[in-house]
Amino acid sequence: MRIKKKKQTESFQNSDLRSKADQGDANAQYLLGELYDIGQDVPKDYAQARKWWEQAAAQGHAEAQYLLGGLHDIGHGVPQDYGKARQWYEQAVVQNHAEAQYNLGVLYYEGLGVPQDRTKARELFEKADVQLYSDSRAA
């Protein structure tokens, strides 16, 4: 019985989340995208994850912008496109998103989708480092 109650609670929470996402709540859209990305309580569906993240990102949700950058960076559910990855990372960087700063720095360091610019890469790594993003110390 406990499992059934848990499932019923999850179903209710997901329907509430879906309702908020449908009404334009950016955080709900981001969270719903997360559920589709990992297949938690919904079928794993990268197209649905991207759809909800795009809606959240259009409203300025930095984490959704970062995640969209990541999808394009590695080609996860979309064709790999460093130019699109850069565009999404840049939007999150404007909001001081440390992981986006680091990943954009990697693109500049390697010259992926942008002209190689190690000075710009270093600036981005340092900004990420200030926010205690430990991976930037290894770069």
N, C-alpha and C positions, 0 to 999 in steps of 0.2 A: 504493500500500500504506500509506503513512503516514497518509493520511486514514482508511482503514479502521481502523487501530490506534487513532487518536484517537477515532473514533466508538465503538469497542468499549470504550475506557477511559471515555469519557463515559457510556456505557450502564451500565457497572459502577458508576461513581460515583453515578449517579442511582438505581440500584436499591438501593445501600447507603444513600443518603440517604432514599429512600422507606421502607426497612425501619426506619431510626431514627425517622423521622417517625411511622410506624405504631405504633412502640413508645412514643410519647409524648415524644420528645426535642424540647423547645421550639425549640431553635436549628435543628434539622433541619426542623421544621414551617415555621418562618419562611423558611428557604432554599428549600424546595420551593415555597412560595407565591411567592417571587421568580421562580423558574423559570417557573411558570405565568403570572405577570404579564407577563413579557417574551417568553414563548414560546421559551425557550432549551432545546433538547433535548427539549421536550415541546410539544404544541400550546398556543398561547396560549389561556388559559381563565380569565377573571376570576372565575368562580364557584369554580373550584378554588383560585385564589390566595386568595380571601376565606376559603374553608373552612380552609385550612392556617394562614392568619394568625389566624383566630379561635381555633383550637386553641392556637397559640403565645401569643396575647394572654391567653387564659384562665389561662395559667401565669405571667403577669407579664412576658412578653417586650415590652420597651418599644418597640422598633422596629416590631414587629407591631402594637402598639396605635396607634402614630403612623400607620402606613400605612393601617390601617382607618379612622382619623379622616380621612385624606386621601381615601379612596374615597368616604366619605359627604359630605365637604366639597365635592368637585367632581362627585359623581354618576358616578363611574367604575365601571361594572358594577353599580351599585345606584342606586336613586332618590336624588337629592340630598336630604340631611337634615342641616341644621346642628346640630340637637339631638343626633343620634347622633355627628356629628363631634366635638362638644364633649365628649361622654362619653368617647370613645376618647382624645382629646387629653388630657383631664384625668388619665386613668390613666397616660399616658406622662409627663405633667408631674410627677407625684408622684415619678417616678424621675429627675427632672432632665434630661429629653430636650429638648435645645435647640430642635430644629425644632418639636416639639409646643408648647413654650412660645411660640414665635413665632406659630405658626398659631392657637393659642388666643387669643393677644393680638389677632390680626387679627379673630377672631370678636367679641371684646369691643369692639374699636375701632369696628367697623362695625355692631354690634348684630345679628349674624347668629346666630339660635338662642339668644341670650341678650339680656338687657337691655343696651343700650349703656352701657359703663362704661370711659371712657377712662383713668381712674386705674388700674383693674385691668389694662387693656391695657398701659399704660406699665410697670407692675410686671413683667408677663410679658416685655415686650420687653427690659427691663433684665436680667432673669434670663438670657434667651437671649444677650444681648450679653456678659455676664460669661463665658459659655462660648465666646466668640469667634464667634458666629453672625453673620456680617457683614450679612445682610439686615435685621437688626433695627436697624442704624444708619440705614437709609434711611427707616424708618417714622416 
